Amino acid sequence: MTLLFAGCVLFLSLLLGSFVVQVGGVAVSAAQAQTAADAAALAAVAESTLYGAGAPLSVAAKMAELNGAELLECLCEVGGTAAQVEVSVEGVARTARAVFDPDAVSPIAAGATSGGLHPAMLAAVSRLIQASGGSVEIVSGYRSSAAQTRLWAEAVARYGDPEVADDWVARPGTSAHERGLAVDLGGDIELAVRLVERLDLPLSRPMAHEPWHFELSP
C-alpha cells in the first residue's frame, strides 16, 4: 500500500512538472507573439499613411519575422488610418491593432518648418549652432513614421531582441523625432552642452547612453 501510494505521488509530481514546463513555454510564446503583433501593427499603419511607401502588408510581414513570428493576417489598406494584424509563434496566435490619428500630429506639423522640426525646437537648435561657430551640426532631426519604422526594424535585426533594440531605437510612434521635438547633433557635443547651459536654451539630454540626442524641454 505504501509503495503504491509513493508511486502515485511520484507519477503525479512528474506529470505536474511536465504541465508547468508546457505552461511556461506557452506563456513565453504568447509574450513573444504579442510583441511581434504590436510591432507589426505599428509598422503596417505607419506604412499605410502618407508618411509610408504604400506597402503595409510586406512591412508587417517583415516586422513579424524580425520578432520570430509568422504573419497570419493583416487588415491594412494603403491610405488607411488603422491596421489590425494576427501573428503566430509556435502555434500561439495573437492579434494587435494600431491606429494613426492625423489630428494628434497636425498641430505640430502645421507649424513646423525646416524639415519638420517644431518651431521652438528649431529656434533653440539654430541659436545653438550659430553660437558654436559651425562646430556643432544636426545629424538627424525630424523623422517620418516610415523612417522610424525602418530604423526600428534594422535595430531589431541587428540586436536580435526587441527589448535590446529598445535601448537604442524608439519603437515607431513613440519617438520624439517623429514629432519634431528631438535632434541628434554631431561635432563638438561637449561644446553644445556648455552652450545650452550658457544660453539657457530649452534643451535636455534625457538618455545618458546617447549624449548626442537632445530634446525640447517641457
Secondary structure, DSSP 8 states (H G I E B T S, - for coil): -HHHHHHHHHHHHHHHHHHHHHHHHHHHHHHHHHHHHHHHHHHHHHHHSTTS-S-HHHHHHHHHHHTT-EEEEEE--TT-SEEEEEEEETTEEEEEEEE--HHHHHHHHHH-BTTTB-HHHHHHHHHHHHHHTTSEEEEE----HHHHHHHHHHHHHHHS-HHHHTTTS--TT--GGGGT-EEEEEE-HHHHHHHHHHTT-SEE---TT-TTEEEE--
